[in-house]
């Protein structure tokens, strides 16, 4: 299915009687452009004059009360009209589709009563005007649903009150590939059209494909629809991705809070001259937006909607410069929010090999209704899916990719190029992406020289990669803490950095929906201070996640730390007498910046070593890690 906004019917009806078939083929564009030139092109003659204060200005010339036309301007207008009318016809999207595939294959559900069709093949082909009866839309819809025609094109007129989904009772139950060819200004109309191919009682959901050209400002239209779908997801408490059917990415919504932050960064970068190709003077003259006043940068900078609308009036070259800088900043904002776990995705479904409820505690009971708020401790088992050696070496298709091995740890990684980011001060930070068997991370290019990663040949890399794959266990066990039941009375007590809601189904078939909380929050809410069933594996998994700090007996503390571009589990607070004992448990030490530091290995042996440590130094308190 192909979704468009306008079929050109109105302009064709206005012009059909006076235009030849060749011109009718281009009637929509001809009507708009030529009508504008004929009636709006400035042709009135002006003359210079000096006012009473000596200022030179100009004024229109009138003769006998009638405006006088400039012969030069009229000649230029007529020349431009003549040049445009001599150009080859440019058919609209609807006409191109119908004429390319033919009326025998394309079902058209639009509001137009006449259309241009191609008769014949090869040199003998000609264009002809074909009338469409009022009942044509019903017949075309039936032909598509009965599998007589494979392609369906519908406009606004055909996007209401009709169904084009893979209905179980229809003969055509093929996968619907829905191309959003013209999103238009009205998000409501576009969402209405999206609902035509995705309805109940269908054999399979459609595959949505939004279409955009390389004109950057065109994303303005797609952004409006993405924002409305985000809002719809928030209202229904449905998963945002489900609300949009996976149609849009987070960065497609150009009116989100992340986009507003990115826009302010862009304004600051323009003022500081950090946007190459667009100094402040050019920006202000092209957009008409003022970023500076007598006191410096304005407090009330132009809002995101104004910026996006002004972007539509810029040249294609300037659109590309500004929008590329804006996209980099927006992507960095969203990547940071997702990495820190603060990006709000609404309701999200958790998936794993196994979920088992190991403990239930009632932490609040409503005095009037008796409704309960429960804290659940859930054992989660996920299947590990490491990157295979073949998939890793396939990255070498990019000539910029490199095979690396860490001289100190023996770990392997593939270095591939990735997007750069614009920092808060407007500087461009070049980055590379390191792909490892169980993770991938972006690293600033300038930091790679300070690490122990060295480029190696394929044989050395393969041996190191296979050795790591052999150490990866089949499953990873971890512990979740979820607050379920009555949430509203204790909503303010729940963590405020993210209001994300999760759902899951246990192995016993129990469906759970609620807020996920950290082990630290669970410890403070439970009666014992430390959640029941807190195992060494759960502690190790929480440390790898990086949001929890564990205080152990005798003043020790475990937390995740970033060292030499890699995540490690660091033990701090040890004394002189503990060093040999900690090494005996399996911890390793390094002297970094003239300071001795101890770490729990990250890998297959990590949980076992953590268990030995916690047997001797049990957890006494769980705390939240401070946000960076």
C-alpha positions as CSV (number, residue, x, y, z in Angstrom):
1,X,0.0,0.0,0.0
2,X,1.2,3.5,-0.8
3,X,-0.2,6.4,1.1
4,X,-0.3,10.0,-0.4
5,X,-2.0,13.2,0.6
6,X,-3.3,14.8,-2.6
7,X,-4.2,13.2,-5.9
8,X,-4.2,16.4,-8.0
9,X,-7.9,16.0,-8.8
10,X,-8.9,19.6,-8.0
11,X,-6.2,21.1,-10.3
12,X,-6.9,18.7,-13.0
13,X,-10.6,19.5,-13.0
14,X,-9.8,23.2,-13.2
15,X,-7.4,22.8,-16.1
16,X,-8.5,19.8,-18.0
17,X,-10.6,21.7,-20.5
18,X,-7.8,24.0,-21.5
19,X,-4.7,21.8,-21.3
20,X,-3.5,19.2,-23.7
21,X,-2.9,15.7,-22.4
22,X,0.9,16.3,-22.2
23,X,0.3,19.4,-20.1
24,X,-2.4,17.6,-18.0
25,X,0.3,15.1,-17.1
26,X,2.0,18.0,-15.3
27,X,-1.2,19.8,-14.3
28,X,-0.6,19.9,-10.6
29,X,2.9,21.5,-10.8
30,X,1.9,23.8,-13.7
31,X,-1.1,25.1,-11.9
32,X,0.8,26.1,-8.8
33,X,4.0,27.5,-10.4
34,X,2.5,29.3,-13.4
35,X,-0.4,30.7,-11.5
36,X,2.0,32.1,-8.9
37,X,4.2,33.7,-11.6
38,X,1.2,35.2,-13.5
39,X,-0.4,36.8,-10.5
40,X,2.3,37.3,-7.8
41,X,5.5,38.1,-9.7
42,X,6.4,41.8,-9.0
43,X,6.1,43.8,-12.2
44,X,5.0,47.3,-10.9
45,X,7.4,50.1,-11.8
46,X,9.1,52.0,-8.9
47,X,10.9,55.3,-8.9
48,X,13.5,56.7,-6.5
49,X,12.7,59.8,-4.4
50,X,14.2,61.8,-1.5
51,X,12.0,62.4,1.5
52,X,11.9,65.6,3.6
53,X,14.8,64.4,5.8
54,X,17.0,63.6,2.8
55,X,16.6,59.9,2.9
56,X,16.6,58.1,-0.5
57,X,13.7,55.7,-0.9
58,X,11.4,54.3,-3.7
59,X,7.7,54.5,-4.4
60,X,5.3,52.9,-7.0
61,X,4.6,54.8,-10.1
62,X,0.9,55.6,-11.1
63,X,-0.5,57.1,-14.2
64,X,-4.1,58.3,-14.4
65,X,-4.7,56.4,-11.2
66,X,-3.4,53.1,-12.6
67,X,-0.2,51.4,-11.6
68,X,2.6,51.4,-14.3
69,X,4.3,48.1,-15.1
70,X,8.0,47.8,-15.6
71,X,8.7,46.5,-19.1
72,X,11.9,44.8,-17.9
73,X,10.0,43.0,-15.1
74,X,7.2,41.9,-17.4
75,X,9.8,40.6,-19.9
76,X,11.6,38.6,-17.2
77,X,8.3,37.2,-16.0
78,X,7.2,36.2,-19.5
79,X,10.6,34.7,-20.2
80,X,10.4,32.6,-17.0
81,X,6.9,31.4,-17.8
82,X,8.0,30.4,-21.3
83,X,11.1,28.6,-20.0
84,X,9.0,26.7,-17.4
85,X,6.3,25.7,-19.9
86,X,9.0,24.3,-22.2
87,X,10.4,21.9,-19.6
88,X,9.5,18.2,-19.9
89,X,6.5,17.2,-17.8
90,X,7.0,16.0,-14.3
91,X,4.3,13.6,-13.3
92,X,3.2,13.4,-9.7
93,X,3.9,10.3,-7.5
94,X,0.4,8.9,-8.1
95,X,0.6,9.2,-11.9
96,X,4.1,7.7,-12.0
97,X,3.0,4.7,-10.0
98,X,-0.1,4.1,-12.1
99,X,1.7,4.5,-15.4
100,X,4.7,2.4,-14.4
101,X,2.8,-0.6,-13.1
102,X,-0.4,-0.2,-15.1
103,X,-4.0,0.0,-14.1
104,X,-4.3,-3.8,-14.2
105,X,-1.9,-4.0,-11.2
106,X,-2.6,-0.8,-9.3
107,X,-5.8,-0.2,-7.3
108,X,-6.3,3.5,-6.9
109,X,-8.6,4.7,-4.0
110,X,-8.5,8.5,-4.3
111,X,-11.0,11.4,-4.7
112,X,-10.2,12.3,-8.3
113,X,-12.7,11.7,-11.1
114,X,-10.3,11.8,-14.0
115,X,-6.7,10.6,-14.4
116,X,-3.9,10.3,-17.0
117,X,-3.1,6.8,-18.1
118,X,-0.7,5.3,-20.5
119,X,-2.1,3.4,-23.5
120,X,0.1,1.0,-25.4
121,X,3.7,0.0,-25.1
122,X,7.0,1.3,-26.5
123,X,7.1,4.0,-29.1
124,X,3.4,3.7,-29.8
125,X,2.5,4.5,-26.2
126,X,0.4,7.6,-25.6
127,X,-1.2,9.4,-22.7
128,X,-5.0,9.6,-22.4
129,X,-7.5,11.0,-20.0
130,X,-9.6,8.4,-18.3
131,X,-12.8,9.1,-16.3
132,X,-13.4,7.4,-13.0
133,X,-17.0,6.6,-11.9
134,X,-18.0,7.4,-8.3
135,X,-18.1,3.7,-7.5
136,X,-14.5,3.2,-8.7
137,X,-13.0,3.3,-5.2
138,X,-15.2,0.5,-4.0
139,X,-14.4,-1.7,-7.0
140,X,-10.6,-0.9,-6.6
141,X,-10.7,-1.8,-2.9
142,X,-12.4,-5.1,-3.7
143,X,-9.9,-5.9,-6.4
144,X,-7.0,-5.4,-3.9
145,X,-8.6,-7.4,-1.1
146,X,-9.5,-10.2,-3.6
147,X,-5.8,-10.3,-4.7
148,X,-6.6,-9.2,-8.3
149,X,-4.3,-6.2,-7.9
150,X,-1.1,-6.3,-6.0
151,X,-0.5,-2.5,-5.4
152,X,-2.9,-0.1,-3.7
153,X,-2.5,3.7,-3.7
154,X,-4.8,5.7,-1.4
155,X,-5.0,9.4,-0.6
156,X,-6.7,11.3,2.2
157,X,-10.0,10.7,0.5
158,X,-9.3,6.9,0.6
159,X,-7.8,6.9,4.1
160,X,-11.1,7.1,6.0
161,X,-13.7,4.4,6.6
162,X,-11.9,1.7,4.6
163,X,-9.8,-1.3,5.6
164,X,-6.8,-2.6,3.6
165,X,-5.3,-4.9,6.3
166,X,-4.5,-8.6,5.8
167,X,-8.0,-9.7,7.0
168,X,-8.4,-13.4,7.7
169,X,-11.6,-13.6,5.6
170,X,-10.0,-11.9,2.6
171,X,-8.3,-13.7,-0.3
172,X,-5.3,-11.4,-0.2
173,X,-3.7,-12.1,3.2
174,X,-0.2,-11.2,2.1
175,X,2.1,-9.0,4.2
176,X,1.1,-5.4,3.7
177,X,4.1,-3.1,3.1
178,X,2.7,0.3,3.8
179,X,4.8,3.2,2.3
180,X,4.1,6.6,3.8
181,X,5.0,8.5,0.7
182,X,3.5,11.9,1.7
183,X,3.2,12.5,5.4
184,X,1.7,16.0,5.0
185,X,1.2,18.6,7.7
186,X,-1.7,16.9,9.6
187,X,-0.4,14.2,11.9
188,X,-4.0,13.1,12.6
189,X,-4.7,12.4,8.9
190,X,-1.4,10.4,8.6
191,X,-2.2,8.3,11.7
192,X,-5.7,7.7,10.4
193,X,-4.1,6.4,7.2
194,X,-1.7,4.1,9.1
195,X,-4.7,2.5,10.8
196,X,-6.1,1.4,7.5
197,X,-3.6,-1.4,7.2
198,X,-3.2,-2.4,10.8
199,X,-6.5,-3.6,12.4
200,X,-7.9,-6.5,14.3
201,X,-8.7,-9.9,12.8
202,X,-5.6,-9.8,10.6
203,X,-3.3,-12.6,9.4
204,X,-0.2,-10.5,10.1
205,X,0.6,-6.9,11.0
206,X,1.9,-4.6,8.2
207,X,5.4,-3.4,7.6
208,X,5.5,0.4,7.7
209,X,8.0,2.3,5.5
210,X,8.2,6.1,5.8
211,X,9.7,7.7,2.7
212,X,11.9,10.9,2.8
213,X,14.3,12.5,0.3
214,X,17.7,13.9,1.1
215,X,16.1,17.3,1.7
216,X,16.7,17.6,5.4
217,X,13.7,19.9,6.2
218,X,11.4,17.2,5.0
219,X,11.9,15.4,8.3
220,X,9.8,18.3,9.8
221,X,6.7,16.5,8.5
222,X,7.7,13.0,9.8
223,X,8.6,14.6,13.2
224,X,5.0,15.8,13.7
225,X,3.6,12.3,13.3
226,X,6.3,10.8,15.5
227,X,5.5,13.4,18.2
228,X,1.8,12.5,18.0
229,X,2.5,8.8,18.3
230,X,4.7,9.4,21.3
231,X,1.9,11.4,22.9
232,X,-0.6,8.6,22.1
233,X,1.7,6.1,23.7
234,X,2.0,8.2,26.9
235,X,-1.8,8.6,27.1
236,X,-2.6,4.9,26.7
237,X,0.4,3.8,28.8
238,X,1.3,1.6,25.9
239,X,4.8,1.0,24.8
240,X,5.9,4.0,22.7
241,X,7.4,1.7,20.1
242,X,4.2,-0.3,19.9
243,X,2.2,2.9,19.6
244,X,4.2,3.9,16.5
245,X,4.4,0.3,15.2
246,X,8.2,0.7,15.2
247,X,7.8,3.3,12.5
248,X,10.0,6.0,14.1
249,X,13.2,6.1,16.1
250,X,13.5,8.3,19.2
251,X,15.5,10.9,17.2
252,X,12.6,11.2,14.6
253,X,10.6,13.2,17.1
254,X,12.1,16.7,16.6
255,X,9.9,18.3,19.3
256,X,10.9,16.2,22.3
257,X,12.7,17.5,25.4
258,X,15.9,16.0,24.0
259,X,15.4,18.0,20.8
260,X,14.9,21.2,22.7
261,X,18.1,20.6,24.6
262,X,19.9,19.8,21.4
263,X,18.6,23.0,19.7
264,X,19.9,25.2,22.6
265,X,23.3,23.5,22.1
266,X,23.1,24.3,18.4
267,X,22.3,27.9,19.0
268,X,25.3,28.2,21.3
269,X,27.5,26.5,18.7
270,X,26.3,28.9,16.1
271,X,27.1,31.9,18.3
272,X,30.6,30.6,19.0
273,X,31.2,29.9,15.4
274,X,31.5,26.2,15.8
275,X,29.1,25.2,13.0
276,X,31.2,25.0,9.9
277,X,29.7,26.8,6.9
278,X,27.1,28.8,9.0
279,X,28.5,31.7,11.0
280,X,26.1,33.7,13.2
281,X,25.6,36.5,10.6
282,X,24.5,34.0,7.9
283,X,22.2,32.1,10.3
284,X,20.4,35.3,11.4
285,X,20.1,36.7,7.9
286,X,18.8,33.4,6.4
287,X,16.4,32.4,9.2
288,X,15.4,35.8,10.5
289,X,16.0,34.5,14.0
290,X,18.0,36.7,16.5
291,X,20.2,34.8,18.9
292,X,22.0,37.8,20.4
293,X,21.0,41.0,22.2
294,X,22.8,43.8,23.9
295,X,23.6,41.6,26.9
296,X,24.9,38.6,24.8
297,X,23.0,35.4,24.1
298,X,19.3,36.0,24.5
299,X,17.5,34.3,27.4
300,X,14.4,33.5,25.3
301,X,15.9,31.8,22.3
302,X,13.5,30.8,19.4
303,X,11.5,27.6,20.2
304,X,12.0,24.3,18.3
305,X,8.8,24.7,16.2
306,X,9.9,28.2,14.9
307,X,13.3,26.8,14.1
308,X,11.9,23.8,12.1
309,X,9.5,26.0,10.2
310,X,12.2,28.5,9.3
311,X,14.4,25.6,8.1
312,X,11.9,24.9,5.4
313,X,12.6,28.3,3.8
314,X,16.4,27.8,3.6
315,X,18.5,26.7,0.7
316,X,19.1,22.9,0.4
317,X,22.8,23.5,1.2
318,X,22.1,25.5,4.4
319,X,19.4,23.0,5.5
320,X,22.0,20.3,5.3
321,X,24.6,22.2,7.3
322,X,22.2,23.1,10.1
323,X,20.2,19.9,10.3
324,X,23.3,17.7,10.3
325,X,24.7,19.6,13.3
326,X,21.3,19.5,15.0
327,X,21.0,15.7,14.3
328,X,24.4,15.0,15.8
329,X,23.5,16.9,19.0
330,X,20.1,15.2,19.2
331,X,21.6,11.7,18.7
332,X,24.2,12.4,21.4
333,X,21.5,13.5,23.8
334,X,19.3,10.4,23.2
335,X,22.2,8.0,23.2
336,X,23.2,9.4,26.6
337,X,19.7,9.1,28.0
338,X,19.4,5.5,26.8
339,X,22.9,4.5,28.1
340,X,22.1,6.0,31.5
341,X,18.7,4.3,31.6
342,X,16.8,7.6,31.9
343,X,15.1,7.6,28.5
344,X,11.4,7.2,28.9
345,X,10.1,4.5,26.6
346,X,6.7,4.1,28.4
347,X,5.6,0.4,28.9
348,X,8.3,-2.0,27.9
349,X,8.1,-5.8,27.8
350,X,11.0,-7.7,29.4
351,X,12.0,-10.9,27.7
352,X,14.3,-13.7,28.9
353,X,14.6,-17.5,29.0
354,X,13.1,-17.6,32.5
355,X,11.5,-15.5,35.1
356,X,10.8,-16.9,38.6
357,X,9.4,-15.0,41.6
358,X,11.7,-15.8,44.5
359,X,10.2,-13.4,47.2
360,X,7.1,-11.3,47.8
361,X,6.8,-8.5,50.4
362,X,3.9,-6.2,51.1
363,X,5.3,-2.7,51.5
364,X,2.1,-0.7,51.6
365,X,-1.6,-1.4,52.3
366,X,-4.3,1.2,51.5
367,X,-6.2,1.9,54.7
368,X,-9.6,2.4,53.0
369,X,-9.6,-0.3,50.4
370,X,-7.0,-2.8,51.7
371,X,-5.3,-2.8,48.3
372,X,-1.6,-3.8,48.5
373,X,1.6,-2.6,47.0
374,X,4.0,-5.5,46.7
375,X,7.8,-5.7,46.2
376,X,8.7,-8.8,44.1
377,X,12.2,-10.3,43.8
378,X,12.4,-12.0,40.5
379,X,15.2,-14.4,39.3
380,X,15.9,-13.7,35.6
381,X,17.8,-16.0,33.3
382,X,18.9,-14.7,29.9
383,X,20.5,-16.7,27.1
384,X,23.9,-15.2,26.1
385,X,24.2,-14.5,22.4
386,X,27.8,-13.6,21.7
387,X,29.0,-12.2,18.4
388,X,30.4,-15.1,16.4
389,X,33.9,-15.0,14.8
390,X,32.4,-14.9,11.3
391,X,30.2,-11.9,12.2
392,X,33.2,-10.1,13.8
393,X,35.5,-10.7,10.8
394,X,32.7,-9.7,8.4
395,X,33.2,-6.1,9.7
396,X,36.4,-6.1,7.6
397,X,34.2,-5.3,4.6
398,X,34.7,-1.8,5.7
399,X,38.3,-0.9,4.8
400,X,38.6,1.3,7.9
401,X,37.9,-1.6,10.3
402,X,40.7,-3.0,12.4
403,X,41.3,-6.3,14.3
404,X,42.6,-5.5,17.8
405,X,43.9,-7.4,20.8
406,X,44.5,-5.9,24.2
407,X,48.2,-6.5,25.1
408,X,47.5,-6.5,28.9
409,X,44.3,-8.6,29.1
410,X,44.4,-10.6,25.9
411,X,40.9,-9.5,25.0
412,X,39.9,-9.2,21.3
413,X,37.8,-6.4,19.7
414,X,36.9,-5.1,16.2
415,X,37.3,-1.4,15.7
416,X,34.9,0.1,13.2
417,X,34.1,3.8,12.5
418,X,31.0,5.3,14.1
419,X,29.3,8.7,14.2
420,X,31.1,11.7,15.8
421,X,29.4,13.8,18.4
422,X,29.3,17.5,19.1
423,X,30.3,18.3,22.7
424,X,28.6,21.0,24.8
425,X,31.3,23.5,23.8
426,X,30.7,22.9,20.1
427,X,33.8,20.8,19.5
428,X,33.5,17.7,17.3
429,X,34.7,14.5,19.1
430,X,35.7,11.7,16.7
431,X,34.8,8.3,17.9
432,X,35.3,4.6,17.0
433,X,33.2,1.6,18.0
434,X,34.7,-1.4,19.7
435,X,32.8,-4.6,19.1
436,X,33.5,-7.4,21.6
437,X,31.9,-10.8,22.0
438,X,29.3,-9.7,24.5
439,X,29.3,-5.9,24.3
440,X,30.0,-2.9,22.1
441,X,31.0,0.6,23.1
442,X,31.9,3.9,21.5
443,X,35.3,5.3,22.5
444,X,36.8,8.7,21.7
445,X,39.5,8.3,19.0
446,X,41.9,10.4,21.0
447,X,41.7,7.9,23.9
448,X,42.7,4.9,21.8
449,X,46.3,5.9,21.9
450,X,46.3,5.7,25.7
451,X,45.0,2.1,25.8
452,X,46.7,-1.2,25.3
453,X,44.7,-2.1,22.2
454,X,47.1,-3.1,19.3
455,X,46.3,-4.1,15.7
456,X,47.0,-7.8,15.0
457,X,46.6,-10.2,12.1
458,X,43.6,-12.4,11.5
459,X,45.1,-15.6,13.0
460,X,46.0,-13.9,16.3
461,X,42.6,-12.2,16.5
462,X,40.8,-15.4,15.8
463,X,42.6,-17.3,18.5
464,X,41.8,-14.5,21.1
465,X,38.2,-14.2,20.0
466,X,37.6,-18.0,20.1
467,X,39.1,-18.1,23.6
468,X,36.7,-15.5,24.8
469,X,33.7,-17.3,23.2
470,X,34.7,-20.5,25.0
471,X,34.5,-18.6,28.4
472,X,31.0,-17.2,27.8
473,X,28.4,-19.2,29.7
474,X,25.2,-20.3,28.0
475,X,23.1,-18.3,30.4
476,X,23.4,-15.2,32.6
477,X,21.4,-15.1,35.9
478,X,20.4,-11.9,37.5
479,X,17.8,-10.5,40.0
480,X,15.1,-8.0,39.3
481,X,13.1,-6.0,41.9
482,X,9.7,-4.8,40.8
483,X,7.0,-2.9,42.7
484,X,3.5,-4.0,41.6
485,X,-0.1,-3.6,42.6
486,X,-1.3,-0.3,44.0
487,X,1.3,2.2,42.8
488,X,-0.3,5.7,42.9
489,X,-0.2,6.3,46.7
490,X,3.6,5.5,46.8
491,X,4.4,7.0,43.3
492,X,6.5,9.8,44.8
493,X,8.5,7.3,46.9
494,X,9.5,5.4,43.8
495,X,12.7,6.4,41.9
496,X,12.2,9.7,40.1
497,X,15.0,9.4,37.5
498,X,12.9,7.2,35.3
499,X,9.2,6.4,35.4
500,X,9.5,3.5,33.0
501,X,6.9,0.8,33.4
502,X,7.7,-2.9,32.7
503,X,5.7,-6.0,32.1
504,X,6.8,-9.7,32.1
505,X,5.4,-13.2,32.3
506,X,6.8,-15.7,34.7
507,X,7.5,-19.4,34.0
508,X,4.3,-20.2,35.9
509,X,2.2,-18.0,33.6
510,X,1.8,-15.1,36.1
511,X,1.7,-11.7,34.3
512,X,3.4,-8.9,36.2
513,X,3.3,-5.2,35.5
514,X,5.0,-2.5,37.5
515,X,7.9,-0.3,38.2
516,X,11.4,-1.7,38.2
517,X,13.5,-0.5,41.2
518,X,17.2,-0.9,42.1
519,X,18.5,-3.2,44.8
520,X,19.2,-0.1,46.9
521,X,15.6,1.0,46.8
522,X,14.4,-2.5,47.5
523,X,16.7,-2.7,50.5
524,X,15.3,0.5,51.9
525,X,11.7,-0.6,51.3
526,X,12.1,-4.1,52.7
527,X,11.8,-4.8,56.4
528,X,15.3,-6.4,56.7
529,X,17.3,-3.6,55.0
530,X,18.8,-6.1,52.5
531,X,16.4,-7.8,50.0
532,X,15.6,-11.4,50.7
533,X,17.3,-13.9,48.4
534,X,20.2,-11.5,47.6
535,X,22.7,-13.9,46.2
536,X,26.3,-13.3,45.2
537,X,25.3,-13.7,41.5
538,X,22.7,-11.0,42.0
539,X,25.3,-8.7,43.5
540,X,27.7,-9.4,40.7
541,X,25.0,-8.7,38.1
542,X,23.9,-5.5,39.8
543,X,27.5,-4.3,39.9
544,X,27.9,-4.9,36.1
545,X,24.8,-2.9,35.5
546,X,26.5,0.0,37.3
547,X,23.7,1.7,39.2
548,X,24.3,0.1,42.6
549,X,27.0,0.4,45.3
550,X,27.4,-2.3,47.9
551,X,28.9,-1.6,51.4
552,X,30.5,-4.7,52.9
553,X,31.6,-5.6,56.3
554,X,34.8,-4.0,57.7
555,X,34.4,-0.8,55.6
556,X,34.8,-2.4,52.1
557,X,32.8,-1.1,49.2
558,X,32.1,-2.6,45.7
559,X,31.1,-0.5,42.7
560,X,31.6,-0.4,39.0
561,X,34.4,1.8,37.7
562,X,35.5,2.9,34.2
563,X,39.2,2.2,33.8
564,X,41.1,2.5,30.5
565,X,37.9,2.6,28.5
566,X,36.5,-0.7,30.1
567,X,34.0,-1.3,32.9
568,X,35.5,-3.0,36.0
569,X,34.2,-4.0,39.4
570,X,36.4,-2.2,42.0
571,X,36.8,-2.9,45.7
572,X,37.7,0.1,47.8
573,X,38.3,0.6,51.5
574,X,40.7,-2.3,52.0
575,X,43.5,-2.1,54.6
576,X,47.2,-3.1,54.4
577,X,46.5,-6.5,56.0
578,X,43.8,-7.5,53.5
579,X,45.9,-7.4,50.4
580,X,47.2,-11.0,50.3
581,X,43.8,-12.4,51.4
582,X,42.0,-10.5,48.6
583,X,44.5,-11.9,46.0
584,X,43.9,-15.4,47.4
585,X,40.2,-14.9,46.8
586,X,41.0,-14.2,43.1
587,X,40.9,-10.4,43.0
588,X,43.7,-8.7,41.0
589,X,45.4,-5.4,41.6
590,X,46.9,-2.6,39.6
591,X,48.8,0.5,40.4
592,X,47.1,3.4,38.6
593,X,48.3,7.0,39.1
594,X,50.5,5.8,41.9
595,X,47.6,4.3,43.8
596,X,47.0,0.5,44.5
597,X,43.5,-0.6,43.3
598,X,41.8,-4.0,43.6
599,X,39.3,-5.4,41.1
600,X,37.0,-8.3,40.8
601,X,37.6,-10.0,37.4
602,X,34.9,-9.4,34.8
603,X,34.2,-12.7,33.0
604,X,33.3,-16.3,33.7
605,X,35.3,-16.4,37.0
606,X,33.8,-13.2,38.3
607,X,30.7,-14.6,40.1
608,X,32.7,-17.3,41.8
609,X,35.3,-14.8,43.1
610,X,32.6,-12.4,44.2
611,X,30.9,-15.2,46.1
612,X,34.2,-15.9,48.0
613,X,34.5,-12.2,48.8
614,X,30.9,-11.9,50.0
615,X,31.1,-15.0,52.2
616,X,33.9,-13.3,54.2
617,X,32.6,-9.8,53.9
618,X,28.8,-9.9,53.7
619,X,26.7,-7.0,52.3
620,X,25.6,-4.6,55.1
621,X,24.0,-1.8,53.0
622,X,23.0,-1.1,49.5
623,X,23.1,2.4,48.0
624,X,22.2,4.1,44.8
625,X,25.1,5.3,42.6
626,X,25.0,9.0,42.1
627,X,24.1,10.1,38.6
628,X,27.0,11.4,36.6
